[in-house]
Every structure is written in C-alpha cells, then in structure tokens.
Amino acid sequence: MSLRTAESEMNEKRRMANIFSDDGNSLMVPMDHAILEGPMPGLVDPGETLRSIIRGGADAVLTTMGVAQHFQKELRGAGLLLRIDGGVTSYGDLGKIGPIYTIDDALRIGADGVAAMGFPGHPNEATILGYLAKIIGQAKAWWMPVMAEMLPCDPKMCDGDLGRQIAAVARIGAELGADFIKTMYTGDTKSFRKVVEGCYVPVLVLGGPKMDSDEAVFSMVKSAMDAGGRGVAMGRNIWQHDNPEKFVRALSAIIHAGSDVGTAAKELK
C-alpha cells in the first residue's frame, strides 16, 4: 500500500469517526431545510440552534454552504456534512434537483462528508441517480464519505408495499456506492429489520414531519434501533422542539445507551 493510499484511508476513517460515534451509531441533525423554504421555526437563528443541539450531544450536522461558512465556531464539536445537491426550492420543481457544489467545495469548508438525494421511481430517475453516482465517484477520489438520502417516489413501486419500497431504495443507494443511507422508517420493527438486513451499509432513519408527541418520536427511534438501524438524521422534531438540547440528550440515550422510551422521556424532565 502506498503512503498516499494509507493517508487517504486514514482521512476517510477520521471523517467517518466525526460522523459516527465509537459505537457505530450517529445522531445527525439535518439543518438544510431553509435552502428549500427560507427561514422557518427553529432555523431562524442557525447559530442558537447549533449551540443547543451540540450541547445536547449531536454527533453530526447536515447543512448548507451558507451555514457552514458563517457558523464555523458554532459547528465545533460535531461532524459536518454538506448538502451538495439542490438548485431548486419547494416553490419550484423538486424533480429538477441537481448537483450545485463539488467535492472540492466540501473539502475547502472542512466537511467530513457530503449528502445527496436519490429518488428511485421518479420520472427523472435516470438524471437524479446519474448525478448521485457521479458525486459518489468524485468523492471516492478524495475518500470523502457520501450519505445518500434515498426516497421512493412512485407509490406503485413494489405493489405499494412501503417496507419493500424502503428496502429497495436503501439497497440501490448502497449499490451506487454510498457509504451510508438516510431513508424513511417503514412503520414497524419487522419490516425495517428487512431494510437493514438487505443493505450492507449503515442506515439512518429520517425524522420526517413534526410528530404529535415526544413519545411518538422516541418509539420510532427505539424501534428503528432495535431493528438494526445505526441512528437518525432528524431535523424538525429536534429544532422545532421547545427544548432542542434536552431532546437531543433524550434521543442520545436511546441511540447510544440503548435506553427505552420511558428512560428517554425522563431526560426531558
């Protein structure tokens, strides 16, 4: 093995270690939503939100170029992933999403990884999965980890079976070369276990829309972890909470300490 190759592999391991804790799990907080919708509750002041979630124990933050540049001090203490694709907003046609930054851009801001979308079943599938593959290929040249956010976009996929849909898209992301996957929870432990068993890279469950109760969030996360998930990539349910710091600490108890829902709920008190 050449010295250059050894150094490159060491850099990849260091970057992954900044995203995933020693137990192989990660509590990631996406804060890239404002690039789609503008200022929204919880993200009006990114600096305050970052300080809160990192005090609570967030392992990593997924965010935009703007936040990464302007809030470097607040980002200390957590791994950094750059949202590398976009170019459209929720006010336009999300199907025309594409790459807007390069791996060089990610390296310049000190990112530990990059994230990009994958939409199997979308009418523009070939273009979207094509650019995802190119991003992964470029990232490999620099041993930069890639998180593929894989979401099914055709309700008729797999005869409408959500569990099979999620299992399919997660595996597709792995086959394209992603280092780990962010995807939806299937709704129960049994079906999500099949997702994990069919995907040979770590799977993080996304938070989705704001849920009705803290207990509902904790139950979903506990179920996903019991199924073999490696953590969460959760945004709204964290930074739109009344106390993001305590909520992150409660989630961390489930993800890193294996706590049950009741124990996690006590963290909020």
C-alpha positions as CSV (number, residue, x, y, z in Angstrom):
1,M,0.0,0.0,0.0
2,S,1.4,3.4,-1.0
3,L,1.8,6.2,1.6
4,R,-0.7,8.3,-0.3
5,T,-3.3,5.5,-0.2
6,A,-2.7,4.9,3.5
7,E,-3.1,8.6,4.3
8,S,-6.3,8.7,2.2
9,E,-7.8,5.7,4.0
10,M,-6.8,7.3,7.3
11,N,-8.6,10.5,6.3
12,E,-11.8,8.6,5.4
13,K,-11.7,6.8,8.8
14,R,-11.2,10.1,10.6
15,R,-14.1,11.7,8.7
16,M,-16.4,8.7,9.4
17,A,-15.4,8.9,13.1
18,N,-16.5,12.5,13.1
19,I,-20.0,11.4,11.9
20,F,-20.5,8.2,13.8
21,S,-19.7,7.7,17.4
22,D,-17.4,4.9,18.8
23,D,-20.4,2.6,19.0
24,G,-21.0,2.9,15.2
25,N,-24.2,4.9,15.7
26,S,-25.0,8.5,14.8
27,L,-27.4,11.2,16.0
28,M,-27.3,13.5,13.0
29,V,-29.3,16.8,12.8
30,P,-30.1,18.0,9.3
31,M,-30.3,21.8,9.1
32,D,-30.6,22.1,5.3
33,H,-34.3,22.8,5.1
34,A,-34.1,26.6,4.8
35,I,-32.5,26.3,1.4
36,L,-35.9,25.0,0.2
37,E,-38.2,27.1,2.2
38,G,-36.4,30.1,3.6
39,P,-36.5,31.0,7.4
40,M,-38.7,28.6,9.3
41,P,-39.3,27.9,13.0
42,G,-36.2,26.5,14.6
43,L,-33.9,27.7,11.8
44,V,-34.4,31.5,12.0
45,D,-31.2,31.7,14.1
46,P,-28.9,28.9,13.0
47,G,-26.3,29.8,15.5
48,E,-28.5,29.4,18.5
49,T,-29.9,26.1,17.2
50,L,-26.4,24.8,16.6
51,R,-25.3,25.7,20.1
52,S,-28.3,24.0,21.6
53,I,-28.1,20.7,19.7
54,I,-24.3,20.3,20.1
55,R,-24.6,20.9,23.8
56,G,-27.2,18.2,23.8
57,G,-24.7,15.7,22.2
58,A,-25.5,15.7,18.4
59,D,-22.8,13.7,16.6
60,A,-23.1,15.5,13.3
61,V,-24.9,18.2,11.4
62,L,-26.0,18.2,7.8
63,T,-26.3,21.7,6.5
64,T,-25.8,24.2,3.7
65,M,-22.8,26.0,2.3
66,G,-24.1,29.3,3.9
67,V,-24.4,27.9,7.4
68,A,-21.1,26.0,7.1
69,Q,-19.3,29.2,6.2
70,H,-21.0,31.6,8.6
71,F,-21.3,29.5,11.7
72,Q,-17.9,27.7,11.9
73,K,-17.5,28.5,15.6
74,E,-20.9,27.1,16.5
75,L,-20.2,23.9,14.5
76,R,-17.2,22.9,16.5
77,G,-17.7,19.7,18.4
78,A,-19.8,18.0,15.7
79,G,-19.2,16.3,12.4
80,L,-20.1,18.4,9.3
81,L,-21.9,17.1,6.2
82,L,-22.5,19.5,3.2
83,R,-25.7,19.2,1.2
84,I,-24.1,19.0,-2.2
85,D,-27.2,19.0,-4.4
86,G,-30.2,21.3,-4.8
87,G,-30.7,24.2,-7.2
88,V,-34.5,24.1,-6.7
89,T,-36.8,25.1,-3.9
90,S,-40.1,23.9,-2.6
91,Y,-41.7,26.7,-4.7
92,G,-40.4,25.1,-7.9
93,D,-40.0,21.6,-9.4
94,L,-38.0,19.4,-7.0
95,G,-37.7,16.8,-9.7
96,K,-35.1,19.1,-11.4
97,I,-32.7,18.9,-8.4
98,G,-29.1,18.6,-9.4
99,P,-25.5,19.0,-8.1
100,I,-24.7,22.5,-7.1
101,Y,-21.4,22.0,-5.3
102,T,-18.3,19.9,-5.8
103,I,-16.2,17.7,-3.5
104,D,-13.5,20.4,-3.7
105,D,-16.1,22.8,-2.2
106,A,-16.8,20.4,0.6
107,L,-13.1,19.9,1.3
108,R,-12.5,23.7,1.4
109,I,-15.0,24.2,4.1
110,G,-13.7,21.3,6.1
111,A,-16.7,18.9,5.7
112,D,-16.4,15.4,6.9
113,G,-18.9,14.1,4.3
114,V,-21.5,15.1,1.7
115,A,-25.1,14.3,1.2
116,A,-27.2,14.0,-2.0
117,M,-30.7,12.8,-2.9
118,G,-31.7,9.6,-4.7
119,F,-35.3,9.3,-6.0
120,P,-35.9,5.8,-7.4
121,G,-39.2,5.7,-9.2
122,H,-39.2,9.4,-10.1
123,P,-39.9,10.3,-13.8
124,N,-36.4,12.0,-13.7
125,E,-34.8,9.0,-12.1
126,A,-32.0,8.5,-14.6
127,T,-30.8,12.0,-14.2
128,I,-31.0,12.1,-10.4
129,L,-29.4,8.7,-9.8
130,G,-26.9,9.5,-12.5
131,Y,-25.6,12.6,-10.8
132,L,-25.7,10.8,-7.4
133,A,-23.4,8.2,-8.9
134,K,-21.1,10.8,-10.3
135,I,-20.9,12.5,-6.9
136,I,-20.0,9.2,-5.2
137,G,-17.3,8.6,-7.8
138,Q,-15.8,12.0,-7.3
139,A,-15.9,11.6,-3.5
140,K,-14.1,8.3,-3.7
141,A,-11.1,10.1,-5.3
142,W,-10.7,12.0,-2.0
143,W,-12.0,9.4,0.4
144,M,-14.9,11.6,1.3
145,P,-17.9,9.8,2.8
146,V,-21.2,10.1,1.0
147,M,-24.7,9.9,2.6
148,A,-27.4,9.1,0.0
149,E,-30.9,10.2,1.0
150,M,-32.9,7.5,-0.7
151,L,-36.7,8.0,-1.0
152,P,-39.2,6.1,-3.1
153,C,-41.1,8.4,-5.5
154,D,-43.6,6.1,-7.1
155,P,-46.4,4.8,-4.8
156,K,-46.9,1.8,-7.1
157,M,-43.3,0.6,-6.5
158,C,-43.2,-2.9,-5.1
159,D,-47.0,-3.2,-5.3
160,G,-47.4,-0.2,-2.9
161,D,-45.6,-2.1,0.0
162,L,-43.7,0.6,1.9
163,G,-41.4,-1.8,3.6
164,R,-40.3,-3.3,0.3
165,Q,-40.0,0.1,-1.2
166,I,-37.7,1.3,1.5
167,A,-35.7,-1.9,1.3
168,A,-35.3,-1.4,-2.4
169,V,-34.2,2.2,-2.4
170,A,-31.8,1.7,0.5
171,R,-30.1,-1.2,-1.4
172,I,-30.0,0.9,-4.6
173,G,-28.1,3.6,-2.7
174,A,-25.6,1.1,-1.4
175,E,-25.1,-0.4,-4.8
176,L,-24.4,3.1,-6.2
177,G,-21.5,3.2,-3.7
178,A,-22.9,5.4,-0.9
179,D,-21.2,5.0,2.4
180,F,-24.4,5.2,4.4
181,I,-28.1,5.7,3.8
182,K,-30.7,8.1,5.1
183,T,-34.2,6.9,4.5
184,M,-37.8,6.7,5.8
185,Y,-38.9,4.4,8.7
186,T,-41.2,1.6,7.4
187,G,-43.6,1.8,10.4
188,D,-42.6,-1.3,12.3
189,T,-39.6,-3.1,13.6
190,K,-40.1,-6.3,11.5
191,S,-40.2,-4.5,8.1
192,F,-37.4,-2.1,9.0
193,R,-35.2,-5.0,10.0
194,K,-35.6,-6.3,6.5
195,V,-34.4,-3.0,5.2
196,V,-31.3,-3.2,7.4
197,E,-30.6,-6.8,6.5
198,G,-30.8,-6.1,2.8
199,C,-28.5,-3.1,3.0
200,Y,-24.8,-3.7,3.7
201,V,-24.0,-0.1,4.7
202,P,-25.3,1.8,7.8
203,V,-28.9,3.0,7.6
204,L,-30.1,6.2,9.4
205,V,-33.8,6.8,9.7
206,L,-35.1,10.3,8.9
207,G,-37.4,12.2,11.2
208,G,-39.9,13.5,8.6
209,P,-42.6,15.9,9.5
210,K,-43.1,17.2,13.1
211,M,-44.7,14.4,15.1
212,D,-47.6,14.8,17.6
213,S,-45.7,13.8,20.7
214,D,-42.2,13.2,22.1
215,E,-43.1,9.7,22.9
216,A,-44.0,9.0,19.2
217,V,-40.6,10.1,18.2
218,F,-38.9,8.1,20.9
219,S,-40.9,5.0,19.9
220,M,-40.0,5.3,16.3
221,V,-36.3,5.7,17.1
222,K,-36.2,2.8,19.6
223,S,-38.0,0.6,17.1
224,A,-35.5,1.5,14.3
225,M,-32.5,0.9,16.6
226,D,-34.0,-2.5,17.7
227,A,-34.2,-3.4,14.0
228,G,-30.5,-2.7,13.5
229,G,-30.6,0.9,12.4
230,R,-27.5,2.9,13.1
231,G,-29.2,6.1,14.3
232,V,-31.2,9.0,13.0
233,A,-30.9,12.0,10.7
234,M,-33.7,14.1,12.3
235,G,-34.4,17.8,11.8
236,R,-37.8,19.3,12.6
237,N,-38.6,17.1,15.5
238,I,-35.4,18.3,17.1
239,W,-35.0,22.0,16.3
240,Q,-38.7,22.7,16.4
241,H,-38.9,21.2,19.9
242,D,-39.4,23.6,22.9
243,N,-36.0,22.4,24.3
244,P,-33.8,21.0,21.5
245,E,-30.8,20.5,23.8
246,K,-32.8,18.2,26.2
247,F,-34.5,16.5,23.3
248,V,-31.1,15.6,21.7
249,R,-29.9,14.3,25.0
250,A,-33.0,12.1,25.3
251,L,-32.5,10.7,21.8
252,S,-28.9,10.1,22.5
253,A,-29.9,7.9,25.4
254,I,-31.8,5.6,23.0
255,I,-29.2,5.7,20.2
256,H,-26.0,5.4,22.2
257,A,-27.1,3.9,25.6
258,G,-29.9,1.6,24.4
259,S,-32.4,3.3,26.7
260,D,-36.1,2.6,26.5
261,V,-38.8,5.1,25.7
262,G,-39.6,5.8,29.4
263,T,-35.9,6.5,30.3
264,A,-35.6,8.8,27.3
265,A,-38.7,10.7,28.3
266,K,-37.3,11.3,31.8
267,E,-34.4,13.1,30.2
268,L,-36.8,15.8,29.2
269,K,-37.8,16.4,32.8
